[in-house]
Amino acid sequence: MTLVFALAAATIFGFGAYLVLTNDLVRVVAGMVLISQSAVLVVIASGLTRGAAPILPTGDERPSDALVQAMALTAIVIGLAVTALLLAIVARVRATLHSLEVRELARDEAEHTAEIEQSQEPQLEELDRDEAEDEQ
C-alpha cells in the first residue's frame, strides 16, 4: 500500500471517528459510513498493481487479485445496506422522540426505564407472594 492511500485511509478514518463521537445521530451515521469506507480503501489499496492494466499482465508481472476487488465491492454493498438501515432507524427515532441528540435520547431512555420498572413492581411483588405461598 502506498503512502498516499495509507494517509487517505487514516484521514477518512479520523474524520469518521470524530463524527461518531459527536452528539447528533445523523453525524454518528455519517461517521460510521466514513469508517467503513476507509476500510474499503485499505482493502482496495492492498490489491493495487503498479504501472500496468490490472487484468492483462505483461512479462513477469502478476495479474491483479480479483478476490480483493470482489471483497471491496461486497463491503461497499453491505455498507450501503447498513447505512440505509441506520438512516431508517434515525428517521424513526426523530419521528417518535422528536430529537436526534444522543444525550437527550439517553435521558429519555432512562426515564422510560424507570417508569417501566415502577409499573412492574406490583406484579413482581405478587409473583414473590405466590412463590412464597407455593413453598409453604
C-alpha positions in Angstrom: 0.0 0.0 0.0 1.4 3.4 -0.9 1.8 6.2 1.5 -0.9 8.2 -0.3 -3.5 5.5 0.2 -2.4 5.0 3.8 -2.7 8.7 4.6 -6.1 8.9 2.8 -7.5 6.0 4.7 -6.2 7.3 8.0 -7.6 10.8 7.4 -11.0 9.4 6.4 -11.0 7.1 9.5 -10.1 10.1 11.7 -13.0 12.2 10.4 -15.3 9.2 10.8 -14.1 8.6 14.4 -14.7 12.3 15.2 -18.2 12.2 13.8 -19.1 9.0 15.7 -18.1 10.8 18.9 -20.5 13.8 18.3 -23.9 14.3 19.9 -26.0 14.1 16.7 -27.3 10.8 15.4 -27.0 11.8 11.7 -23.4 12.6 12.2 -22.9 9.3 14.0 -24.2 7.5 11.0 -22.0 9.6 8.6 -19.0 8.7 10.8 -19.8 5.0 10.6 -20.0 5.3 6.8 -16.6 7.0 6.7 -15.0 4.4 8.9 -16.3 1.6 6.7 -15.2 3.3 3.6 -11.7 3.8 5.0 -11.6 0.1 5.5 -12.7 -0.5 1.9 -9.9 1.9 0.7 -7.4 -0.1 2.6 -8.6 -3.4 1.0 -8.6 -1.8 -2.5 -5.1 -0.4 -1.9 -3.8 -3.8 -0.9 -4.6 -5.2 -4.3 -3.1 -2.5 -6.4 -0.9 -3.2 -9.4 1.7 -0.7 -10.5 2.0 0.8 -13.9 0.0 -1.8 -16.0 -3.5 -2.9 -16.7 -4.9 -4.8 -13.8 -6.3 -7.7 -15.9 -3.6 -8.3 -18.6 -0.1 -8.6 -17.1 2.9 -8.2 -19.3 6.1 -10.2 -18.8 6.8 -11.5 -15.2 4.1 -9.3 -13.6 1.2 -11.0 -11.7 -2.4 -10.2 -12.6 -4.5 -8.2 -10.2 -6.1 -10.3 -7.5 -9.8 -10.5 -8.3 -10.6 -11.6 -4.7 -9.6 -8.2 -3.3 -11.9 -6.4 -5.8 -14.8 -8.7 -5.0 -14.3 -8.2 -1.3 -14.3 -4.4 -1.8 -17.4 -4.5 -3.9 -19.1 -6.7 -1.3 -18.1 -4.3 1.5 -19.5 -1.4 -0.4 -22.8 -3.1 -1.0 -23.1 -4.2 2.7 -22.1 -0.7 3.8 -24.9 0.7 1.6 -27.5 -1.6 3.2 -26.3 -0.8 6.7 -26.4 2.9 6.0 -29.9 2.6 4.7 -30.9 0.7 7.9 -29.3 3.2 10.2 -30.9 6.1 8.4 -34.3 4.4 8.7 -33.7 3.9 12.4 -32.7 7.6 12.8 -35.8 8.7 10.9 -38.0 6.6 13.2 -36.2 8.0 16.3 -36.8 11.5 15.0 -40.4 10.9 14.3 -41.0 9.2 17.7 -39.0 11.2 20.1 -38.6 14.5 18.1 -34.9 14.7 18.8 -31.6 13.5 17.3 -29.4 14.5 20.2 -27.7 11.4 21.8 -27.8 12.9 25.3 -31.5 13.7 25.2 -32.2 10.2 23.9 -30.2 8.7 26.8 -32.1 10.8 29.3 -35.5 9.8 27.8 -34.5 6.1 27.8 -33.5 6.4 31.5 -36.9 8.0 32.3 -38.8 5.3 30.4 -36.8 2.6 32.0 -37.7 4.0 35.5 -41.4 4.2 34.5 -41.4 0.6 33.3 -39.7 -0.6 36.5 -42.1 1.2 38.7 -45.1 -0.2 36.8 -43.7 -3.8 37.1 -43.1 -3.6 40.9 -46.6 -4.6 41.9 -46.5 -7.5 39.5 -43.2 -8.7 40.9 -44.4 -8.4 44.5 -47.4 -10.5 43.6 -45.2 -13.1 42.0 -43.0 -13.2 45.0 -46.0 -13.7 47.3 -47.3 -16.5 45.0 -43.9 -18.3 45.1 -43.8 -18.0 48.9 -47.3 -19.5 49.2 -46.3 -22.3 46.9 -43.3 -23.2 49.0 -45.4 -23.5 52.1 
